Amino acid sequence: MNTTCLLVWVVALLLVPFVIFARFCESEKETLFRLRKDGRSYRWIAARLGLSVYRVNKNLMLTPRIS
């Protein structure tokens, strides 16, 4: 392996724990917004997270839109 390839692997392996940690630290509102931005329905999000559809809708209405 050349040096560049080795460096890319090291950086990739160091980023994996950071990505996992960032996902676990995500708030409920951030999770709802991310799933809705991915095209999921309110009903699907509610079933997946164990929330009511009303709560999902309410939290998404109160979440500022950051594109």
C-alpha positions in Angstrom: 0.0 0.0 0.0 1.2 3.4 -0.7 1.2 6.2 1.8 -1.9 8.0 0.4 -4.0 4.9 0.6 -2.9 4.2 4.1 -3.7 7.8 5.2 -7.2 7.5 3.7 -7.9 4.3 5.6 -6.7 5.8 8.9 -8.9 8.9 8.4 -11.9 6.8 7.5 -11.4 4.6 10.6 -11.1 7.6 12.8 -14.3 9.1 11.5 -16.5 6.1 12.1 -16.7 6.5 15.9 -17.4 10.2 15.5 -20.3 9.6 13.1 -21.8 7.0 15.5 -21.3 9.3 18.5 -23.0 12.2 16.6 -26.0 10.1 15.7 -26.5 9.0 19.4 -26.2 12.6 20.6 -28.9 13.7 18.1 -32.0 15.2 19.8 -35.5 13.9 19.1 -36.3 17.0 17.0 -33.2 16.6 14.9 -34.1 12.9 14.3 -37.6 13.8 13.3 -36.4 16.5 10.9 -33.7 14.2 9.4 -36.2 11.4 8.8 -38.8 13.8 7.3 -36.1 15.3 5.1 -35.3 11.8 3.9 -38.9 11.5 2.7 -40.5 9.5 5.5 -44.1 10.0 6.4 -45.4 11.2 9.7 -47.0 7.8 10.4 -43.8 5.9 9.5 -41.7 8.2 11.8 -44.2 7.8 14.6 -44.2 4.0 14.4 -40.4 3.8 14.1 -39.8 6.1 17.2 -42.8 5.0 19.3 -44.4 8.4 19.2 -47.9 9.6 18.3 -48.4 11.1 14.8 -49.6 14.3 16.6 -46.4 14.6 18.5 -44.3 14.1 15.3 -46.4 16.7 13.5 -46.1 19.2 16.4 -42.4 18.8 16.8 -41.8 19.2 13.1 -43.9 22.4 13.0 -41.8 23.8 15.8 -38.5 22.9 14.3 -36.8 25.7 12.4 -36.1 24.8 8.8 -32.4 24.6 8.1 -31.6 23.5 4.5 
